[in-house]
Amino acid sequence: MISNFDQFEEICCVDFEFAGGDGDRQKPICMVAQELRSGREIRVWEDQLFRLSEPPYRTDKGARFIGYYVPAELKCHLVLGWPLPANVVDFYAEFRCQTNGRKVFAGNSLLGALEYFGLNSMSVVDKKEMRDLALRGGPWSERERGELLDYCAEDTTALARLFPKLTANMNIQDALLRGAYMRALSVIEDTGVPIDSELLDYLRTAWDDIQDRLIEKVDTWGIYEGSRFKRVNFEKWLIESGIPWPRLDTGSLDLKDETFRQMAKIYPSVQPLHELRATLGKMRLSKLAVGEDGRNRTLLSGFAAKTSRNLPSSNKYVFGPARWIRGLIKPPSGLGLAYIDWSQQELGIAAALSGDSAMLAAYESGDFYLQFGKQAGVIPPHGTKETHANERELFKQCSLGVNYGMGAQSLALRIDKPEIEARRLLGLHRKTYPRYWQWSDNVQDYGYLHGQLWTVFRWNLHVEEHANPRSLRNFPVQANGSEMLRLACIEAVKQGIQVCGPIHDALLVEAPLNELDEVVARTRVVMARASRVILNGFELRTDMKKVRYPHRYMDVGGKAMWNIVMECLVEVIGSGIKIESA
Amino acid sequence: MTEEKSQSQTKLMAVPKEEQEDNGLEISSLSQIRAPQDFNVEVKKVWVHIPVGRPPKQEFIRVRPGDEWSDTLGLYEKRSEWGREIYVVLPSMYDALTGEFSIYRVILAVTRRDKPYVWPIKLPGPDGRHNTWHSTALEAASLAKEKWIRLQPNQDVGAYDVLVAENQNFDPMWPDLSFLELINIAFKGRTIRDPDHHIIRELRGAI
């Protein structure tokens, strides 16, 4: 049963119950561990937990720690001051990896995994009752304590039952690598993003009044009626403005966040409306998970996307779609932040994995889009970003569009040109980067022929019937980008760098002001090394933006909205408020 | 709001390296367990249709150089209310179709979008007279062996203008087939090889 775990002397399935408000650090209530070799079960209640200086199970290299979405368990370790286990296998990540792309009817929770393998489990209702009991907080009666411990033990028993199913085809090295990321993610989730919580309090208090004023200031076209976005008014405005808006198959306007985001890039007049909708649409500000210590903490949901990227809640995480909210990120006194991202990560990955020499040269030129224009013979060799801005923009949109498998029709919309022009650009891309296209065709054909694709560390995608060809082509780029981010997180946390959050292709790190430069330099080395491992020696560049206390972080795309929100805030609460600049 | 009030002092919480035992994972060593990303598959485009005719006037084209990439063929052009079809006439059928077919130089051309065309250009008849459309097309085809060209019909002079693209160094993408294979695909089902062929019977009024 435990053959590929033979090298480990102790294998422990662990589950914690914990409480804690949104944004706060977790407060462990109880813990149950089940050691699989001996069958020994350990149950520990809250008071005892806090008295233990280390866990009642081994965390050294000779043991293995198993959990289901282990950052939850490991954050309890951090709160308790316990060491983190050396070897972690996260059955959530493994279940996701083994079933990614397949239909998982009961979802990806522990119960869903049990159902998937045909193992009976407790009902969802029972589980919710127990979670609610834990989240309610103490004091708990003797009976409630017993129930919570039993519930906790049920989860470790469930892990033990999943063990033979999930480990049968498990590549132990890959599983440990994914576990190492979840271990790093526990530290990152526990750290959180520093927020200007006083300003957030002001905003939340005045939010009802601010919303009305926001609509008044931003929606000068009368699209909103009261606080409601009116489709009819929007359609009328689109006609008046001559904006060809994408529609759904049903014929109605496509009002998805992503569509607004794309359209805002083409038509700048859409941007404020996009920000307004993102701000008001889901009451994002009120759901932002900020703890009492002023830090934004939420589940980052590693491995949740098909590409294995994190999928944190867009309402609870400060890096959600309403970009102006990121202006609330502010380093505490004496500290600084740095946002470090890989430059043109997706293009670099596509170039390196396909081995297209022209595409590699374009990446290495430092300005991919300009170089593409030159390679295609449209921009002369002496052309610059300044002299050929318009042409460069077309090649930029084409390069980005190709990565997402965009067709001529969508590209035409994006560049606001006739479809024939989009076809010409796509044709130039094919001509200029033939090896990339051959590789991309191979990826798609391989997926359809063999029903599977994978990353360098074997995050799998099962290709089911009716798989979208664009998703298949995009998978290696996105999923290996995710592998890259994971390696960087593992190494950065291992080096003691304080990572506040991973954001798609970036890390937000924090350090005392006098150490910030050195931490940034170390992080960039870590990220460069991670790119070399994933891309077989090819190194991606990084860009960086530093923010030192008392300044705040600001996203370029959210700045205009931020200024309007602050203007509204001052109008509502008076001029006594001081807001530090970005 | 003062700066002090607005901020909470937060101690750094990242776990220092020396306090943690990890699984000894070294990023640099991971290169050894890297899975290949080439996704090699043998998938080949099979040509089932190749158009016969002059490439579109909007397209830049190249002509494949070398004697083995062209041939002289007798072609019969059938026009009807449903369109135009071109048939290959085998030499054994020349007598049966005297006056109905013409001799063409048939060459392989590709567009900048890699689309192949079997391009027939009429040769002078027995009297040696040559239509300027055809003679300029032959000249253009000769130029297209070296450069990307575009044919622009000029009705005023009854000939093609030939536009040559400067500074275009892209190599044409030739289909991976022999000329005979290309011809067989291009004229699939349209070869007149015996007197019972429906074209000959049509011309005789037999059907």
Interface residues (C-beta under 8 A of the other chain):
Chain A: T59 D60 K61 L78 P83 L84 A86 N87 V88 Q173 D174 L176 L177 A180 R183 V187 D190 T191 P194 D196 S197 E198 L199 Y202 D293 G294 R295 K330 P332 S333 G334 L335 L353 G377 G427 K431 W439 D441 N442 V443 D445 Y446 G447 L449 L453 W454 T455 V456 F457 R458 P476 N480 L487 I490 E491 V493 K494 Q495 G496 I497 Q498 V499 E510 A511 P512 R529 A530 R532 V533 I534 N536 Y549 P550 G576 I577 K578 I579 E580
Chain B: M1 T2 E3 E4 K5 S6 Q7 S8 Q9 T10 L12 M13 A14 V15 P16 K17 E19 Q20 E21 D22 N23 G24 L25 I27 S28 L30 S31 I33 R34 A35 Q37 D38 F39 N40 V41 V43 R112 R113 N167 Q168 N169 F170
